[in-house]
Amino acid sequence: MKTTKYVEDLRSKSAAELNEELVAAKKELFNLRFQNATNQLDNTSRIKEVRRNIARIQGVITEKANSIA
C-alpha cells in the first residue's frame, strides 16, 4: 500500500529531516489553499492528501519524541 511505504520512509528519517518535510508540506498546503481561493486549482483532492501527509509527519515526530523519553 502506498501510505504504508510513505510512513516507513518517514520513520527512517531524522528529526531535522522530518521538520523540513513538515515545513515543505505546510507551504504546499498554503499554496493549494491560495490556488483554491482564486479558482486556479484543478485537483482539489490534493488538499486532503497534503493535510493527511502533514498529520502523518506530525505523528512520526511525536512517535520519535516519545520513544526517546
PDB file of N, CA, C and O in Angstrom:
ATOM      1  N   MET A   1       0.843  -1.188   0.000  1.00  0.00           N
ATOM      2  CA  MET A   1       0.000   0.000   0.000  1.00  0.00           C
ATOM      3  C   MET A   1       0.883   1.244   0.000  1.00  0.00           C
ATOM      4  O   MET A   1       1.965   1.239   0.586  1.00  0.00           O
ATOM      5  N   LYS A   2       0.433   2.289  -0.642  1.00  0.00           N
ATOM      6  CA  LYS A   2       1.229   3.485  -0.842  1.00  0.00           C
ATOM      7  C   LYS A   2       1.497   4.233   0.465  1.00  0.00           C
ATOM      8  O   LYS A   2       2.619   4.684   0.698  1.00  0.00           O
ATOM      9  N   THR A   3       0.488   4.367   1.310  1.00  0.00           N
ATOM     10  CA  THR A   3       0.670   5.134   2.547  1.00  0.00           C
ATOM     11  C   THR A   3       1.600   4.420   3.510  1.00  0.00           C
ATOM     12  O   THR A   3       2.355   5.076   4.228  1.00  0.00           O
ATOM     13  N   THR A   4       1.567   3.104   3.547  1.00  0.00           N
ATOM     14  CA  THR A   4       2.449   2.350   4.427  1.00  0.00           C
ATOM     15  C   THR A   4       3.903   2.593   4.035  1.00  0.00           C
ATOM     16  O   THR A   4       4.758   2.784   4.900  1.00  0.00           O
ATOM     17  N   LYS A   5       4.178   2.587   2.756  1.00  0.00           N
ATOM     18  CA  LYS A   5       5.530   2.851   2.257  1.00  0.00           C
ATOM     19  C   LYS A   5       5.964   4.267   2.634  1.00  0.00           C
ATOM     20  O   LYS A   5       7.118   4.479   3.008  1.00  0.00           O
ATOM     21  N   TYR A   6       5.056   5.234   2.540  1.00  0.00           N
ATOM     22  CA  TYR A   6       5.355   6.632   2.869  1.00  0.00           C
ATOM     23  C   TYR A   6       5.705   6.765   4.356  1.00  0.00           C
ATOM     24  O   TYR A   6       6.661   7.455   4.710  1.00  0.00           O
ATOM     25  N   VAL A   7       4.935   6.108   5.217  1.00  0.00           N
ATOM     26  CA  VAL A   7       5.179   6.185   6.658  1.00  0.00           C
ATOM     27  C   VAL A   7       6.496   5.498   7.011  1.00  0.00           C
ATOM     28  O   VAL A   7       7.240   5.992   7.857  1.00  0.00           O
ATOM     29  N   GLU A   8       6.789   4.378   6.381  1.00  0.00           N
ATOM     30  CA  GLU A   8       8.070   3.702   6.614  1.00  0.00           C
ATOM     31  C   GLU A   8       9.230   4.601   6.199  1.00  0.00           C
ATOM     32  O   GLU A   8      10.263   4.639   6.867  1.00  0.00           O
ATOM     33  N   ASP A   9       9.057   5.315   5.105  1.00  0.00           N
ATOM     34  CA  ASP A   9      10.072   6.253   4.641  1.00  0.00           C
ATOM     35  C   ASP A   9      10.255   7.378   5.663  1.00  0.00           C
ATOM     36  O   ASP A   9      11.381   7.795   5.935  1.00  0.00           O
ATOM     37  N   LEU A  10       9.149   7.866   6.224  1.00  0.00           N
ATOM     38  CA  LEU A  10       9.225   8.922   7.233  1.00  0.00           C
ATOM     39  C   LEU A  10       9.941   8.436   8.489  1.00  0.00           C
ATOM     40  O   LEU A  10      10.731   9.171   9.082  1.00  0.00           O
ATOM     41  N   ARG A  11       9.668   7.211   8.888  1.00  0.00           N
ATOM     42  CA  ARG A  11      10.280   6.670  10.105  1.00  0.00           C
ATOM     43  C   ARG A  11      11.785   6.520   9.972  1.00  0.00           C
ATOM     44  O   ARG A  11      12.496   6.537  10.977  1.00  0.00           O
ATOM     45  N   SER A  12      12.284   6.373   8.750  1.00  0.00           N
ATOM     46  CA  SER A  12      13.722   6.213   8.552  1.00  0.00           C
ATOM     47  C   SER A  12      14.460   7.549   8.562  1.00  0.00           C
ATOM     48  O   SER A  12      15.691   7.566   8.566  1.00  0.00           O
ATOM     49  N   LYS A  13      13.739   8.664   8.565  1.00  0.00           N
ATOM     50  CA  LYS A  13      14.363   9.989   8.528  1.00  0.00           C
ATOM     51  C   LYS A  13      14.656  10.489   9.935  1.00  0.00           C
ATOM     52  O   LYS A  13      14.064  10.035  10.915  1.00  0.00           O
ATOM     53  N   SER A  14      15.589  11.441  10.010  1.00  0.00           N
ATOM     54  CA  SER A  14      15.936  12.043  11.296  1.00  0.00           C
ATOM     55  C   SER A  14      14.898  13.118  11.649  1.00  0.00           C
ATOM     56  O   SER A  14      14.051  13.478  10.831  1.00  0.00           O
ATOM     57  N   ALA A  15      14.988  13.613  12.873  1.00  0.00           N
ATOM     58  CA  ALA A  15      14.044  14.632  13.335  1.00  0.00           C
ATOM     59  C   ALA A  15      14.173  15.915  12.515  1.00  0.00           C
ATOM     60  O   ALA A  15      13.169  16.556  12.205  1.00  0.00           O
ATOM     61  N   ALA A  16      15.394  16.289  12.166  1.00  0.00           N
ATOM     62  CA  ALA A  16      15.600  17.506  11.372  1.00  0.00           C
ATOM     63  C   ALA A  16      14.984  17.357   9.980  1.00  0.00           C
ATOM     64  O   ALA A  16      14.362  18.286   9.465  1.00  0.00           O
ATOM     65  N   GLU A  17      15.163  16.185   9.384  1.00  0.00           N
ATOM     66  CA  GLU A  17      14.587  15.940   8.058  1.00  0.00           C
ATOM     67  C   GLU A  17      13.059  15.949   8.121  1.00  0.00           C
ATOM     68  O   GLU A  17      12.395  16.437   7.207  1.00  0.00           O
ATOM     69  N   LEU A  18      12.509  15.403   9.211  1.00  0.00           N
ATOM     70  CA  LEU A  18      11.050  15.399   9.371  1.00  0.00           C
ATOM     71  C   LEU A  18      10.526  16.823   9.503  1.00  0.00           C
ATOM     72  O   LEU A  18       9.489  17.159   8.932  1.00  0.00           O
ATOM     73  N   ASN A  19      11.234  17.659  10.250  1.00  0.00           N
ATOM     74  CA  ASN A  19      10.807  19.048  10.397  1.00  0.00           C
ATOM     75  C   ASN A  19      10.862  19.792   9.069  1.00  0.00           C
ATOM     76  O   ASN A  19       9.982  20.600   8.770  1.00  0.00           O
ATOM     77  N   GLU A  20      11.899  19.522   8.269  1.00  0.00           N
ATOM     78  CA  GLU A  20      11.982  20.135   6.938  1.00  0.00           C
ATOM     79  C   GLU A  20      10.818  19.690   6.059  1.00  0.00           C
ATOM     80  O   GLU A  20      10.219  20.493   5.344  1.00  0.00           O
ATOM     81  N   GLU A  21      10.513  18.409   6.125  1.00  0.00           N
ATOM     82  CA  GLU A  21       9.405  17.866   5.332  1.00  0.00           C
ATOM     83  C   GLU A  21       8.070  18.480   5.779  1.00  0.00           C
ATOM     84  O   GLU A  21       7.204  18.770   4.954  1.00  0.00           O
ATOM     85  N   LEU A  22       7.918  18.672   7.089  1.00  0.00           N
ATOM     86  CA  LEU A  22       6.697  19.272   7.628  1.00  0.00           C
ATOM     87  C   LEU A  22       6.532  20.702   7.136  1.00  0.00           C
ATOM     88  O   LEU A  22       5.440  21.102   6.733  1.00  0.00           O
ATOM     89  N   VAL A  23       7.610  21.468   7.168  1.00  0.00           N
ATOM     90  CA  VAL A  23       7.557  22.855   6.688  1.00  0.00           C
ATOM     91  C   VAL A  23       7.198  22.897   5.203  1.00  0.00           C
ATOM     92  O   VAL A  23       6.391  23.721   4.774  1.00  0.00           O
ATOM     93  N   ALA A  24       7.803  22.004   4.428  1.00  0.00           N
ATOM     94  CA  ALA A  24       7.523  21.968   2.993  1.00  0.00           C
ATOM     95  C   ALA A  24       6.064  21.600   2.726  1.00  0.00           C
ATOM     96  O   ALA A  24       5.436  22.167   1.832  1.00  0.00           O
ATOM     97  N   ALA A  25       5.521  20.653   3.498  1.00  0.00           N
ATOM     98  CA  ALA A  25       4.132  20.240   3.313  1.00  0.00           C
ATOM     99  C   ALA A  25       3.184  21.369   3.694  1.00  0.00           C
ATOM    100  O   ALA A  25       2.165  21.573   3.032  1.00  0.00           O
ATOM    101  N   LYS A  26       3.508  22.101   4.749  1.00  0.00           N
ATOM    102  CA  LYS A  26       2.652  23.222   5.152  1.00  0.00           C
ATOM    103  C   LYS A  26       2.677  24.341   4.116  1.00  0.00           C
ATOM    104  O   LYS A  26       1.657  24.985   3.869  1.00  0.00           O
ATOM    105  N   LYS A  27       3.840  24.574   3.510  1.00  0.00           N
ATOM    106  CA  LYS A  27       3.924  25.576   2.443  1.00  0.00           C
ATOM    107  C   LYS A  27       3.082  25.143   1.241  1.00  0.00           C
ATOM    108  O   LYS A  27       2.383  25.950   0.629  1.00  0.00           O
ATOM    109  N   GLU A  28       3.168  23.850   0.920  1.00  0.00           N
ATOM    110  CA  GLU A  28       2.380  23.332  -0.202  1.00  0.00           C
ATOM    111  C   GLU A  28       0.888  23.480   0.069  1.00  0.00           C
ATOM    112  O   GLU A  28       0.122  23.849  -0.820  1.00  0.00           O
ATOM    113  N   LEU A  29       0.480  23.188   1.308  1.00  0.00           N
ATOM    114  CA  LEU A  29      -0.923  23.323   1.674  1.00  0.00           C
ATOM    115  C   LEU A  29      -1.374  24.770   1.551  1.00  0.00           C
ATOM    116  O   LEU A  29      -2.469  25.039   1.058  1.00  0.00           O
ATOM    117  N   PHE A  30      -0.536  25.709   1.997  1.00  0.00           N
ATOM    118  CA  PHE A  30      -0.867  27.126   1.866  1.00  0.00           C
ATOM    119  C   PHE A  30      -1.064  27.497   0.407  1.00  0.00           C
ATOM    120  O   PHE A  30      -2.032  28.172   0.056  1.00  0.00           O
ATOM    121  N   ASN A  31      -0.140  27.052  -0.446  1.00  0.00           N
ATOM    122  CA  ASN A  31      -0.240  27.368  -1.873  1.00  0.00           C
ATOM    123  C   ASN A  31      -1.486  26.754  -2.498  1.00  0.00           C
ATOM    124  O   ASN A  31      -2.142  27.380  -3.331  1.00  0.00           O
ATOM    125  N   LEU A  32      -1.812  25.523  -2.093  1.00  0.00           N
ATOM    126  CA  LEU A  32      -3.017  24.883  -2.625  1.00  0.00           C
ATOM    127  C   LEU A  32      -4.275  25.627  -2.197  1.00  0.00           C
ATOM    128  O   LEU A  32      -5.192  25.810  -2.998  1.00  0.00           O
ATOM    129  N   ARG A  33      -4.324  26.052  -0.950  1.00  0.00           N
ATOM    130  CA  ARG A  33      -5.481  26.809  -0.471  1.00  0.00           C
ATOM    131  C   ARG A  33      -5.605  28.133  -1.208  1.00  0.00           C
ATOM    132  O   ARG A  33      -6.707  28.567  -1.546  1.00  0.00           O
ATOM    133  N   PHE A  34      -4.467  28.771  -1.455  1.00  0.00           N
ATOM    134  CA  PHE A  34      -4.476  30.044  -2.180  1.00  0.00           C
ATOM    135  C   PHE A  34      -4.990  29.836  -3.599  1.00  0.00           C
ATOM    136  O   PHE A  34      -5.800  30.626  -4.084  1.00  0.00           O
ATOM    137  N   GLN A  35      -4.526  28.776  -4.274  1.00  0.00           N
ATOM    138  CA  GLN A  35      -4.991  28.471  -5.623  1.00  0.00           C
ATOM    139  C   GLN A  35      -6.481  28.147  -5.629  1.00  0.00           C
ATOM    140  O   GLN A  35      -7.202  28.514  -6.556  1.00  0.00           O
ATOM    141  N   ASN A  36      -6.934  27.454  -4.582  1.00  0.00           N
ATOM    142  CA  ASN A  36      -8.349  27.098  -4.499  1.00  0.00           C
ATOM    143  C   ASN A  36      -9.210  28.348  -4.332  1.00  0.00           C
ATOM    144  O   ASN A  36     -10.291  28.450  -4.913  1.00  0.00           O
ATOM    145  N   ALA A  37      -8.726  29.288  -3.541  1.00  0.00           N
ATOM    146  CA  ALA A  37      -9.494  30.517  -3.303  1.00  0.00           C
ATOM    147  C   ALA A  37      -9.599  31.364  -4.563  1.00  0.00           C
ATOM    148  O   ALA A  37     -10.583  32.077  -4.757  1.00  0.00           O
ATOM    149  N   THR A  38      -8.580  31.284  -5.423  1.00  0.00           N
ATOM    150  CA  THR A  38      -8.601  32.073  -6.652  1.00  0.00           C
ATOM    151  C   THR A  38      -9.081  31.258  -7.855  1.00  0.00           C
ATOM    152  O   THR A  38      -8.913  31.674  -9.002  1.00  0.00           O
ATOM    153  N   ASN A  39      -9.677  30.098  -7.587  1.00  0.00           N
ATOM    154  CA  ASN A  39     -10.228  29.217  -8.629  1.00  0.00           C
ATOM    155  C   ASN A  39      -9.204  28.795  -9.673  1.00  0.00           C
ATOM    156  O   ASN A  39      -9.536  28.667 -10.852  1.00  0.00           O
ATOM    157  N   GLN A  40      -7.960  28.577  -9.250  1.00  0.00           N
ATOM    158  CA  GLN A  40      -6.919  28.116 -10.163  1.00  0.00           C
ATOM    159  C   GLN A  40      -6.569  26.649  -9.925  1.00  0.00           C
ATOM    160  O   GLN A  40      -5.776  26.072 -10.669  1.00  0.00           O
ATOM    161  N   LEU A  41      -7.159  26.040  -8.888  1.00  0.00           N
ATOM    162  CA  LEU A  41      -6.807  24.669  -8.526  1.00  0.00           C
ATOM    163  C   LEU A  41      -7.685  23.682  -9.284  1.00  0.00           C
ATOM    164  O   LEU A  41      -8.913  23.748  -9.225  1.00  0.00           O
ATOM    165  N   ASP A  42      -7.034  22.766  -9.999  1.00  0.00           N
ATOM    166  CA  ASP A  42      -7.766  21.760 -10.756  1.00  0.00           C
ATOM    167  C   ASP A  42      -8.059  20.525  -9.911  1.00  0.00           C
ATOM    168  O   ASP A  42      -9.174  20.004  -9.936  1.00  0.00           O
ATOM    169  N   ASN A  43      -7.060  20.054  -9.163  1.00  0.00           N
ATOM    170  CA  ASN A  43      -7.191  18.824  -8.391  1.00  0.00           C
ATOM    171  C   ASN A  43      -7.406  19.166  -6.911  1.00  0.00           C
ATOM    172  O   ASN A  43      -6.445  19.280  -6.150  1.00  0.00           O
ATOM    173  N   THR A  44      -8.658  19.327  -6.514  1.00  0.00           N
ATOM    174  CA  THR A  44      -8.949  19.731  -5.141  1.00  0.00           C
ATOM    175  C   THR A  44      -8.681  18.615  -4.133  1.00  0.00           C
ATOM    176  O   THR A  44      -8.536  18.891  -2.942  1.00  0.00           O
ATOM    177  N   SER A  45      -8.613  17.376  -4.579  1.00  0.00           N
ATOM    178  CA  SER A  45      -8.338  16.272  -3.654  1.00  0.00           C
ATOM    179  C   SER A  45      -6.907  16.326  -3.129  1.00  0.00           C
ATOM    180  O   SER A  45      -6.587  15.685  -2.128  1.00  0.00           O
ATOM    181  N   ARG A  46      -6.061  17.076  -3.790  1.00  0.00           N
ATOM    182  CA  ARG A  46      -4.666  17.218  -3.341  1.00  0.00           C
ATOM    183  C   ARG A  46      -4.613  17.892  -1.968  1.00  0.00           C
ATOM    184  O   ARG A  46      -3.725  17.584  -1.174  1.00  0.00           O
ATOM    185  N   ILE A  47      -5.541  18.803  -1.673  1.00  0.00           N
ATOM    186  CA  ILE A  47      -5.579  19.467  -0.373  1.00  0.00           C
ATOM    187  C   ILE A  47      -5.753  18.433   0.733  1.00  0.00           C
ATOM    188  O   ILE A  47      -5.038  18.460   1.734  1.00  0.00           O
ATOM    189  N   LYS A  48      -6.693  17.533   0.551  1.00  0.00           N
ATOM    190  CA  LYS A  48      -6.954  16.488   1.543  1.00  0.00           C
ATOM    191  C   LYS A  48      -5.726  15.590   1.718  1.00  0.00           C
ATOM    192  O   LYS A  48      -5.372  15.218   2.837  1.00  0.00           O
ATOM    193  N   GLU A  49      -5.090  15.250   0.610  1.00  0.00           N
ATOM    194  CA  GLU A  49      -3.916  14.381   0.648  1.00  0.00           C
ATOM    195  C   GLU A  49      -2.765  15.045   1.411  1.00  0.00           C
ATOM    196  O   GLU A  49      -2.096  14.391   2.211  1.00  0.00           O
ATOM    197  N   VAL A  50      -2.536  16.328   1.170  1.00  0.00           N
ATOM    198  CA  VAL A  50      -1.453  17.039   1.850  1.00  0.00           C
ATOM    199  C   VAL A  50      -1.760  17.181   3.340  1.00  0.00           C
ATOM    200  O   VAL A  50      -0.862  17.055   4.173  1.00  0.00           O
ATOM    201  N   ARG A  51      -3.021  17.442   3.677  1.00  0.00           N
ATOM    202  CA  ARG A  51      -3.387  17.538   5.098  1.00  0.00           C
ATOM    203  C   ARG A  51      -3.125  16.226   5.824  1.00  0.00           C
ATOM    204  O   ARG A  51      -2.654  16.223   6.962  1.00  0.00           O
ATOM    205  N   ARG A  52      -3.429  15.121   5.170  1.00  0.00           N
ATOM    206  CA  ARG A  52      -3.180  13.810   5.786  1.00  0.00           C
ATOM    207  C   ARG A  52      -1.684  13.530   5.896  1.00  0.00           C
ATOM    208  O   ARG A  52      -1.229  12.932   6.871  1.00  0.00           O
ATOM    209  N   ASN A  53      -0.926  13.960   4.897  1.00  0.00           N
ATOM    210  CA  ASN A  53       0.521  13.781   4.974  1.00  0.00           C
ATOM    211  C   ASN A  53       1.118  14.596   6.122  1.00  0.00           C
ATOM    212  O   ASN A  53       2.033  14.131   6.802  1.00  0.00           O
ATOM    213  N   ILE A  54       0.610  15.801   6.340  1.00  0.00           N
ATOM    214  CA  ILE A  54       1.058  16.621   7.473  1.00  0.00           C
ATOM    215  C   ILE A  54       0.770  15.882   8.775  1.00  0.00           C
ATOM    216  O   ILE A  54       1.617  15.841   9.667  1.00  0.00           O
ATOM    217  N   ALA A  55      -0.408  15.306   8.886  1.00  0.00           N
ATOM    218  CA  ALA A  55      -0.764  14.558  10.096  1.00  0.00           C
ATOM    219  C   ALA A  55       0.145  13.348  10.271  1.00  0.00           C
ATOM    220  O   ALA A  55       0.539  13.026  11.391  1.00  0.00           O
ATOM    221  N   ARG A  56       0.480  12.679   9.172  1.00  0.00           N
ATOM    222  CA  ARG A  56       1.385  11.521   9.256  1.00  0.00           C
ATOM    223  C   ARG A  56       2.768  11.950   9.735  1.00  0.00           C
ATOM    224  O   ARG A  56       3.373  11.289  10.579  1.00  0.00           O
ATOM    225  N   ILE A  57       3.261  13.056   9.195  1.00  0.00           N
ATOM    226  CA  ILE A  57       4.581  13.551   9.590  1.00  0.00           C
ATOM    227  C   ILE A  57       4.578  13.911  11.076  1.00  0.00           C
ATOM    228  O   ILE A  57       5.496  13.547  11.810  1.00  0.00           O
ATOM    229  N   GLN A  58       3.546  14.623  11.512  1.00  0.00           N
ATOM    230  CA  GLN A  58       3.460  15.006  12.924  1.00  0.00           C
ATOM    231  C   GLN A  58       3.358  13.776  13.820  1.00  0.00           C
ATOM    232  O   GLN A  58       3.904  13.761  14.923  1.00  0.00           O
ATOM    233  N   GLY A  59       2.669  12.758  13.351  1.00  0.00           N
ATOM    234  CA  GLY A  59       2.549  11.524  14.125  1.00  0.00           C
ATOM    235  C   GLY A  59       3.889  10.841  14.303  1.00  0.00           C
ATOM    236  O   GLY A  59       4.197  10.352  15.389  1.00  0.00           O
ATOM    237  N   VAL A  60       4.697  10.802  13.238  1.00  0.00           N
ATOM    238  CA  VAL A  60       6.017  10.178  13.318  1.00  0.00           C
ATOM    239  C   VAL A  60       6.931  11.008  14.210  1.00  0.00           C
ATOM    240  O   VAL A  60       7.727  10.445  14.961  1.00  0.00           O
ATOM    241  N   ILE A  61       6.834  12.342  14.143  1.00  0.00           N
ATOM    242  CA  ILE A  61       7.637  13.203  15.017  1.00  0.00           C
ATOM    243  C   ILE A  61       7.293  12.920  16.479  1.00  0.00           C
ATOM    244  O   ILE A  61       8.191  12.795  17.312  1.00  0.00           O
ATOM    245  N   THR A  62       6.001  12.820  16.795  1.00  0.00           N
ATOM    246  CA  THR A  62       5.569  12.517  18.152  1.00  0.00           C
ATOM    247  C   THR A  62       6.033  11.130  18.582  1.00  0.00           C
ATOM    248  O   THR A  62       6.467  10.932  19.717  1.00  0.00           O
ATOM    249  N   GLU A  63       5.937  10.184  17.671  1.00  0.00           N
ATOM    250  CA  GLU A  63       6.372   8.817  17.945  1.00  0.00           C
ATOM    251  C   GLU A  63       7.852   8.772  18.317  1.00  0.00           C
ATOM    252  O   GLU A  63       8.246   8.092  19.264  1.00  0.00           O
ATOM    253  N   LYS A  64       8.666   9.505  17.558  1.00  0.00           N
ATOM    254  CA  LYS A  64      10.107   9.549  17.831  1.00  0.00           C
ATOM    255  C   LYS A  64      10.386  10.252  19.161  1.00  0.00           C
ATOM    256  O   LYS A  64      11.257   9.826  19.919  1.00  0.00           O
ATOM    257  N   ALA A  65       9.650  11.327  19.442  1.00  0.00           N
ATOM    258  CA  ALA A  65       9.854  12.064  20.699  1.00  0.00           C
ATOM    259  C   ALA A  65       9.482  11.193  21.911  1.00  0.00           C
ATOM    260  O   ALA A  65      10.160  11.242  22.938  1.00  0.00           O
ATOM    261  N   ASN A  66       8.434  10.418  21.798  1.00  0.00           N
ATOM    262  CA  ASN A  66       8.004   9.562  22.910  1.00  0.00           C
ATOM    263  C   ASN A  66       8.932   8.379  23.097  1.00  0.00           C
ATOM    264  O   ASN A  66       9.081   7.890  24.217  1.00  0.00           O
ATOM    265  N   SER A  67       9.558   7.908  22.035  1.00  0.00           N
ATOM    266  CA  SER A  67      10.455   6.758  22.162  1.00  0.00           C
ATOM    267  C   SER A  67      11.768   7.162  22.825  1.00  0.00           C
ATOM    268  O   SER A  67      12.423   6.332  23.456  1.00  0.00           O
ATOM    269  N   ILE A  68      12.158   8.426  22.690  1.00  0.00           N
ATOM    270  CA  ILE A  68      13.379   8.914  23.317  1.00  0.00           C
ATOM    271  C   ILE A  68      13.187   9.062  24.822  1.00  0.00           C
ATOM    272  O   ILE A  68      14.079   8.738  25.607  1.00  0.00           O
ATOM    273  N   ALA A  69      12.024   9.552  25.213  1.00  0.00           N
ATOM    274  CA  ALA A  69      11.773   9.826  26.634  1.00  0.00           C
ATOM    275  C   ALA A  69      11.579   8.567  27.444  1.00  0.00           C
ATOM    276  O   ALA A  69      11.359   8.639  28.654  1.00  0.00           O
TER     277      ALA A  69
END
